[in-house]
Amino acid sequence: MYNTGKVIVGIIVFIIFFTIPFWLNLGKVKALPKPELPKDETKCVEDTDYMRAYHMQLLHEWRTRKIRKMQVYYMNHEGKLYIMSLQRTCMKCHTSKEKFCDRCHQVVVTHPDCWRCHIAPEEVKK
């Protein structure tokens, strides 16, 4: 084994480069911001845990069903009907895009394209 030293040095360099992001971010983890929830006790389309995990899939499904299949209503797991509309259903309770949507989307660095077509409620008021 004439190249043992080179192999060991190579492995050490690889481990250092592989773990640099972990070391640089050590202690810098921040908690996700809490979005501003509606003041009244209205019930959301689905339960809170489901909406936190799958809201984008739900909105994508709504878009597909409404535009391609011409369906207007969504029935949740409890059997209640809702109109499939970001503005008329979701934004009726979640009235501020900045205080509700943007707080989490900025932290996780996502840029949803919802607002290319939809108008945020606070913009309508201006």
C-alpha positions as CSV (number, residue, x, y, z in Angstrom):
1,M,0.0,0.0,0.0
2,Y,2.2,2.8,-1.3
3,N,-0.7,5.4,-1.5
4,T,-2.1,4.9,1.9
5,G,-1.1,8.4,3.0
6,K,-2.7,10.0,0.0
7,V,-5.9,8.0,0.4
8,I,-6.2,9.0,4.1
9,V,-5.6,12.7,3.3
10,G,-8.2,12.5,0.5
11,I,-10.8,11.0,2.8
12,I,-10.1,13.7,5.4
13,V,-10.4,16.5,2.8
14,F,-13.6,15.0,1.6
15,I,-15.1,14.7,5.1
16,I,-14.1,18.4,5.8
17,F,-15.7,19.7,2.6
18,F,-18.8,17.5,3.1
19,T,-19.4,18.8,6.7
20,I,-18.6,22.5,6.1
21,P,-22.3,23.5,5.7
22,F,-23.1,21.8,9.0
23,W,-20.3,23.5,10.9
24,L,-21.0,27.0,9.4
25,N,-24.7,26.8,10.3
26,L,-24.2,25.4,13.8
27,G,-26.3,27.4,16.3
28,K,-27.9,29.5,13.6
29,V,-31.2,27.6,13.3
30,K,-34.3,29.7,13.8
31,A,-37.8,28.6,14.6
32,L,-40.3,29.1,11.9
33,P,-42.3,32.3,12.4
34,K,-45.9,31.9,13.5
35,P,-48.3,33.1,10.8
36,E,-51.1,35.4,12.0
37,L,-54.2,33.3,12.3
38,P,-57.8,34.6,11.9
39,K,-59.2,36.3,15.0
40,D,-62.5,34.4,14.9
41,E,-62.9,30.7,15.4
42,T,-63.7,29.8,11.8
43,K,-62.8,26.3,10.8
44,C,-60.3,25.9,7.9
45,V,-61.0,23.8,4.8
46,E,-59.0,20.9,6.4
47,D,-57.5,20.5,9.9
48,T,-54.5,22.6,10.8
49,D,-51.8,19.8,10.6
50,Y,-53.0,18.8,7.2
51,M,-53.0,22.4,5.9
52,R,-49.5,23.0,7.3
53,A,-48.1,20.0,5.5
54,Y,-50.2,19.9,2.3
55,H,-51.6,23.3,1.5
56,M,-49.7,23.7,-1.7
57,Q,-50.8,20.3,-2.9
58,L,-54.3,21.2,-2.1
59,L,-54.2,24.5,-3.9
60,H,-52.6,22.7,-6.9
61,E,-55.3,20.1,-6.9
62,W,-57.9,22.9,-6.7
63,R,-56.4,24.7,-9.7
64,T,-56.3,21.5,-11.8
65,R,-59.8,20.4,-10.9
66,K,-61.3,23.9,-11.4
67,I,-59.6,24.8,-14.7
68,R,-59.3,21.4,-16.4
69,K,-62.3,19.6,-15.0
70,M,-64.6,22.6,-14.5
71,Q,-65.4,21.6,-10.9
72,V,-66.3,24.4,-8.5
73,Y,-66.7,22.7,-5.1
74,Y,-64.4,20.8,-2.8
75,M,-65.7,18.4,-0.2
76,N,-63.4,18.1,2.8
77,H,-63.0,15.0,5.0
78,E,-66.0,16.0,7.1
79,G,-68.2,16.2,4.1
80,K,-68.5,20.0,4.1
81,L,-68.5,21.8,0.7
82,Y,-66.2,24.7,-0.1
83,I,-65.7,26.8,-3.2
84,M,-62.3,26.0,-4.7
85,S,-60.9,29.5,-4.7
86,L,-57.8,31.0,-3.1
87,Q,-59.4,34.5,-2.9
88,R,-63.0,33.6,-2.0
89,T,-62.3,30.7,0.4
90,C,-58.8,30.9,1.9
91,M,-58.2,34.7,1.9
92,K,-61.7,35.3,3.4
93,C,-60.2,34.3,6.8
94,H,-56.5,34.7,6.1
95,T,-56.8,38.4,5.1
96,S,-53.1,39.4,5.0
97,K,-50.7,37.9,2.5
98,E,-47.7,39.5,4.3
99,K,-48.7,38.3,7.8
100,F,-49.9,34.9,6.8
101,C,-48.3,33.6,3.6
102,D,-45.0,35.5,3.3
103,R,-43.8,34.8,6.9
104,C,-43.2,31.1,6.2
105,H,-42.4,31.4,2.5
106,Q,-39.6,33.8,3.2
107,V,-38.0,31.5,5.8
108,V,-38.1,28.4,3.6
109,V,-37.2,30.5,0.5
110,T,-40.0,29.5,-1.7
111,H,-41.6,31.8,-4.2
112,P,-45.1,30.5,-5.1
113,D,-46.6,31.9,-8.3
114,C,-50.1,32.3,-6.8
115,W,-49.9,36.1,-6.9
116,R,-49.2,36.4,-10.6
117,C,-52.9,35.8,-11.2
118,H,-54.5,36.3,-7.8
119,I,-54.8,39.7,-6.0
120,A,-53.9,39.7,-2.3
121,P,-56.7,41.1,-0.1
122,E,-54.7,44.0,1.3
123,E,-53.9,45.1,-2.3
124,V,-57.6,45.2,-3.1
125,K,-58.3,47.6,-0.2
126,K,-55.7,50.1,-1.4
